[in-house]
Amino acid sequence: MEPPFVVYMGATIHPLVTRSASGFTCMVIIAECGRERRGSGILGTFETEAEAYQYAVAFGRSDIERHRLMTLIC
């Protein structure tokens, strides 16, 4: 089952979690208002699927906040 996506500050976070030999790995794809998509690399290895999912969502939220801040500065 693919984890659900999360909407945060108008952007959509798609956390991707997969089982690996040493646990669960995750990455995230972020879609900003349908105009821009960006993805992370592998974010780490976790003992449970829930931990990997939570980390991916937290990373996605942080990335959105950082991206919005950088847009305001420039």
C-alpha positions as CSV (number, residue, x, y, z in Angstrom):
1,M,0.0,0.0,0.0
2,E,1.3,3.4,-0.9
3,P,1.2,6.0,1.9
4,P,-1.2,8.8,1.5
5,F,0.0,12.2,0.3
6,V,0.0,15.3,2.5
7,V,-1.0,18.8,1.5
8,Y,1.0,21.5,3.3
9,M,1.0,25.3,2.6
10,G,-0.7,24.6,-0.8
11,A,2.0,22.1,-1.9
12,T,1.5,18.3,-2.1
13,I,4.0,16.0,-0.4
14,H,4.3,12.5,-1.8
15,P,6.3,10.3,0.6
16,L,7.6,7.2,-0.9
17,V,8.6,4.3,1.4
18,T,10.1,1.0,0.3
19,R,11.6,-2.0,2.1
20,S,15.3,-2.5,1.8
21,A,17.6,-5.2,3.1
22,S,18.4,-3.2,6.2
23,G,14.9,-1.8,7.0
24,F,12.8,0.8,5.2
25,T,14.0,3.7,3.1
26,C,12.2,6.8,2.1
27,M,12.2,9.7,-0.3
28,V,9.8,12.5,-1.0
29,I,8.4,14.2,-4.1
30,I,6.9,17.7,-3.7
31,A,4.5,19.3,-6.2
32,E,4.1,23.0,-5.8
33,C,0.7,24.2,-7.2
34,G,1.0,22.0,-10.2
35,R,3.8,24.0,-11.7
36,E,7.0,22.6,-10.1
37,R,8.0,19.2,-8.9
38,R,11.1,18.3,-7.1
39,G,12.3,15.2,-5.3
40,S,14.8,14.2,-2.7
41,G,17.3,11.5,-2.7
42,I,17.1,8.6,-0.3
43,L,16.6,10.2,3.1
44,G,17.8,7.3,5.3
45,T,17.1,3.9,6.6
46,F,14.5,3.3,9.3
47,E,13.4,0.3,11.4
48,T,9.7,0.7,10.6
49,E,7.6,1.8,7.7
50,A,5.8,4.4,10.0
51,E,9.1,6.0,11.0
52,A,10.2,6.3,7.4
53,Y,6.9,7.8,6.4
54,Q,6.9,10.3,9.3
55,Y,10.5,11.4,8.5
56,A,9.6,11.8,4.8
57,V,6.6,14.1,5.6
58,A,8.7,16.1,8.1
59,F,11.4,16.5,5.5
60,G,8.8,17.6,2.9
61,R,7.4,20.2,5.2
62,S,10.8,21.6,6.0
63,D,11.7,21.7,2.3
64,I,8.5,23.6,1.5
65,E,9.2,26.1,4.2
66,R,12.8,26.6,3.1
67,H,11.8,27.0,-0.6
68,R,9.1,29.6,0.3
69,L,11.6,31.5,2.4
70,M,14.2,31.5,-0.3
71,T,11.5,32.7,-2.8
72,L,10.7,35.7,-0.6
73,I,14.4,36.6,-0.1
74,C,15.2,36.6,-3.8
